[in-house]
Amino acid sequence: MKKVYYLKTCNTCLRILKELNLPSDFILQDIKTEEITSKQLDEMKALSGSYETLFSKRSKLYKEMDLKNQDLEERDYKHYILEHYTFLSRPVIIVNDAIFIGNSKKTVALASKAIHSN
């Protein structure tokens, strides 16, 4: 599978997509207009190892809901990601059986290498 979960209204996501110069066989899913399904999230979890790695602790809602002072478990992370798209750390880039989560320079560089070495 070659897929990117991103937010069309996020300048960082758009900059990264432009930088990656994705081949045409990639599927792009704007998570605001096309919600993540439980099955898709489970597939991401299988590649990443946990829902927590997919969860954005920099989300505005994370602070507003005071989640940092709660003892969250895997099922909680899954619940919140499915409940509101802002809880997914973006972008999530899947290249075959490799997953790249977030927008750090290192993550984007590794994703780019994986994308363009196939």
N, C-alpha and C positions, 0 to 999 in steps of 0.2 A: 504494500500500500504506500502511496505517496500522497500525503495530505498535510494541509496546514489549517489549523484552527486559529483564527485571528479576529481582530475587531477592526472593521472598516473605518471607524471613527477615531482610531488610535494612530496618531502620527508616528509613533515608534514602530508599530506593526507595519505600517505602510512603508516606512524607510527600510526596514529589514527585508520586506518582500522585494522591494526594488533592488536592494543590495544583493540579494540571493540570486536574482535573475533566474527564476524557476523555469524548468522545462515545461512544455505544454501538457505533459501527462500528470501534473500535479492537480489535485482537487483542492480548491480553496473553500473554506466554510467560514462565513462571517457569523460568529456565535451570537451576535445580537439579533440578526434577522432569521437565523436558522439555529434554533436551540440545540444544545448538545443532548443526545439521548443517553439513557442509562447504559445501553450497549456500547456506545462510542466511548463513554467514560470508562467503562470496564476494560475496553481494549487498550486505552491509554494507560490505565493502572497496571495492566498485565505487562506492558513494556517498561513502565517507569518504576514499578515495585510498590508504589503506595499512592493513595489519593492525596496524602499530605504533600508529596513532591509536586503535584499538579496544582496545589492550592496557593493562591496569592495572598500573602500576609501584608501586602502593600495596598490592598484594596481599600477604598474609602469606607465601604460597608464593614470591613473587618474592624476598623477603629470605631465607627459609629455604633456597632452592635456590641462593642467591648468584648470581642471574642478572644483577644489576647489574654484576658484574665479568666478564661474558662479552660477547663481541661478537655480539649477536643480529642476525639478518637477517630479512627478511619471512617466509620459510618457517618460521623458528623461532617468530615471534610467532603465526603461524597454528596451528602444531603445539601450542603451549602453551594457546592459547585453546580449541582443540578437546579437549585432554587434560583440562583442569579449568576449570569454570565461573568460578572466582574470578579468572581472568586476563582476563575481559571487563570493561572499564570500564563501570560501570552508573550509571543505566539507559541503554540505547540506544533512542532514540525515532526512529521513521521516520514521516515525514509526506509521503506521495507520493514525491517524489524528493529530499527533504531529510533529512539525518540529524543527530541531536543526541546527542552522546556525553558521558556523565558527569553529575556532579551540581553543577557550579558554578552559582552564582546566575545568571550571564550565560547559560549554556547552557539552563537551565530557563526563563528569561524568553523567550529566542528560540524555544524549543520551544512554549511556551504561545501566543506570538503566531502561530506557524505553524498550530497546532492550531485556534485560535479565529478565524482569518481566512478559513478555507475554508468 
